[in-house]
């Protein structure tokens, strides 16, 4: 085993049923869809990746008359092999049950078990005898950034992403589409407080590194072979002050041009693949 971690009490993660309810307001079509299905995966690539990842699909909804390409044929074959109920609906009926505007005529309904604990991510890496590689998202509000970071983390063989419970995108159909289905393969922990979670990771022996444009240490000068969590902030504000104070160090990506910063998902990808490069050469 490459590393070992002590196991303090697991961080409490509120379930959706425990979260305070928001004031009632008129629901959009997509709000009504969430009332019908708590968790959906939508679009051909995302649904296909859900099946390939052996996610527990409860039902498959398909619009009547859609074009059957290779992806749809594979989706139906996998659904039939798993004895999953397939429902063929009018397009309007399917859209009423969809949470996105781009379902491409296919929606998979899953049980609402999208999240794991932080400790689950650590123990999964430990079971593979690998030092954890984790991204912690602090202040990321665009589901496309979440999806892009998830896609990079999955491609890099990383172990998971940690996101805050509030004021952040969750594992939604839109984020899954943006990840090209990578979120179906990647563990995601949803936590109450990012600074406390960073402190928890420090206790576990995971080095926590904040990406910051004003940091003195170049990202290539840090040893990323040990267990590592890369903390990524928003493009406007960066990593929050409290989160940065909890991190073991801050690292920067050199900027040679006129712009002051990179897109959050691009910054994360650069740091994640530096870890991949270092670990490959170990």
N, C-alpha and C positions, 0 to 999 in steps of 0.2 A: 504494500500500500504506500503510495507516495506521501500522503499526509494524513493526519488524523485531527479530529476536532472534538473539543468538549461539547456537551449537549446541555446548555442551560435551558430554562423553561422556554417553551415555544412562544413566539410572539402571537398575541391575540389578533385574529383577523375577523372582522365582522362579516357575517353573511349578509346577503341582500335583505333578508327578512329582519335583521337586527338594525339596519340603518334607519335613521330618522326619515320619515316620509316627507316629501316635499309638498308644499301647498298645491291643492288641486287647481288645474287650469285646463282649458280646452285642449284636447289631445289632437295631434296631427294623425294622419293615416299611420305613420310609423310608431307613434305612441300607442295606438290601438293594436298594432301588430305585436308589441311587447306584452300587451295584456293577453294575447292569444298564446304566444310562445315566449318563454323567458329567455331561451337561448337558441339562436339559429345560426347556421352557416349558409352563406348565399353566394351564388355564382359558380360556374362550372369548375374552375381551377380550385377554388376554396373547398367546395363540396368533395371533389375528388381527393384532395389531400386529407380531408377529415376521414374518409374511408381508408385511405392508405395508412393513416396513423392509428387505425383501429379505434377511433373515437366511438363512443356508444350512441350511435344514431338511432333515434326512436322511430322516426318516420321520414320518408322522402316525398317531397311535394314537387310535381312536375307539371308545367303548363302544357295544355293540349296544343298539338300542332307545331312544337318547336323543332328546329333542325337537329337531327341526330348525328353529331360528329363523333370523332374517336373518344373525346372525353366523356360525352353523355353515354356512349355505349359502355364504357368502362364503369361509370358510376352505376348504371342499371345492373350490370353484371355483378358488381360487388354487393349491391343492395340485395339482389336475389340470392346470392350465395350466403349472405348473412341472415336471410329470411326476414328482411326488414320490410315493413308495410310501405307500399308505393301508392301514392294517391295522384291521380291525374285530374287537374283542375282547369277551369277557364282561367285565362290570363288575369282577368280582373280579380277573381277570387284569390289567386296566388298572390297578386300584388297587395291585397288587403292583409295577408298574413306575413308579408315581407317587411323587414326593418330597413332595407336600403332601396334606393331607386334603380339599382343595377343587379337584379337577381339573376338575369340571363335565363329566366324560365325554370330555375331549379333552386329549391330550398331544402336543406336538411335540418330537422328538428332534433336537438340534443337536450339531455338533462342539464340542469344548471350547475355544472361542476367545473367551471372554467379555471378555477384558481387552486393553487397549492400553497403550502406554507413555505416560509423562507428556509426552514430546516429541511423540508423535503428536497429543495434544490441542492442544498449542501450534501445531504446524504446520498442523493442520486449520483453526484460526482464522485463521492467517496466509494460507492459501490462499483464504479468503473475504474477505481484506482487512478483517478485524474484529479489534479488540483482545480477547484471550481473556477469558472470564468463566468462572471455575472455582470449584467448591466443594471444599474439603478437609475430610474428616470425621475428627475426632480423638476417639476414645473412644465413638463412636456404636455401640451394641450391638444396637439394635432394628431388625430388617429393615424394619419399617413406617416408621421414620424415614428410612432409606436410600431406600425407595420414594417417600415423600412428597417428599423433597428432589429426587430424580431427576425426578419429575413437574413440580415447579416449574421446575427448571433447563431441562427440555425446552420447557416452555411459554414460558419467557422467552427462548428462543433461545440459551441458554448453550452452552458447548462441552464440558463434561465434569465428572466427579467423580473425586476421588482418595480412595481408601480404604486403610487399612493391611491388611497381609497377615494379621496375627494379631489375635485378640480383637475381631473386627469381622464383621458380616454381609457376605457376598459377593453376587454377582449370582446369587441362588438363585431357584427358582420362587416362593417366598413373597415375596421382595423385588420380583420382577417383577410379581406380582399386586398388591402394595401400590402400585406405581408406575402402575397401570392400563396397563401395557405400555410406559411411557416409557423404561424401561431397554433396550428393544429399539432405541431410536433414539439413545440417548445413549452417548458414549464413557466408559468407566470404566477408570481406571488403578489397579492394585493394587501397592502399594510396600512395601518392607521396613521403612522408617523414616520416619515423618511429619516430625519435625524436620529431618532431612537433606533431605527432599523440599522443605520450605519454603525451606531455604537454596538449593536448586537453582533454585526458581522465582525467588528474589531475583536470582540470577545471570543468569537469562534476561530480567530486566527486568520481571517481573510483580510488582506490589505485593501484599504478603501482609498481610491484615487479620484479626486475631483478634476474633471476637465475644465480648465479656466484659461481664458486668453491672457490674463496677467500673471500667470504662474511663472516662476523662474526656472523650473525644471522641465526640460524637453521630454516629451513622451517616450523618446527612444533611449533616454538615459536611465530609465527606471526598469528594474528587474520585474518582468511580468510573468515569470515562470511559476512563482508561488501562487497560492489561492488569491484571486484578485476580483474585486468588484469595481467597475468603472462607473463613476457617477456622472450622469449627463444632465445638464440643465437646459433651460429654454434658450432660444436664440436671442431673446430680448434681454433677459436678466441673468442668464447663466445659472450656475448652481447657487441655491439660496445660502445666505450667510450662516444660518444654523447648521445646514447640512455640510457646508465646507469646513466649518469649525470641527465637526466630528470626524472628518476624513483624516487618514493618516498623512496624506500629502496631496498637493495639487500639481497637475501636469498641464503642459500647454502644447499646442500644435503650431509650429512656426507659420506666420502669415507674411508672405513676401510681396504681395500685391497691394492694391489700394483698399480692398475691403478689410474690415476689422475682424470678421469671424466667418465660420463655415456653418452650413446647415447642421442642425443637431444630429441628424442621422448620419451625415457624412463624417462628422467629428467622431461619433461613436464607432463607425466602421473603421476609420484609420487606427484608432486605439485598439480595437478588438483584433484587427489583423496584425498589429505589431505584437500582440500577445501570441497569436498563432505562429508568427515567424520565429519568435524567441523560443517557444516551446518545441518547435520542429527542429531547432538547432541544438537543443539541450542534449 
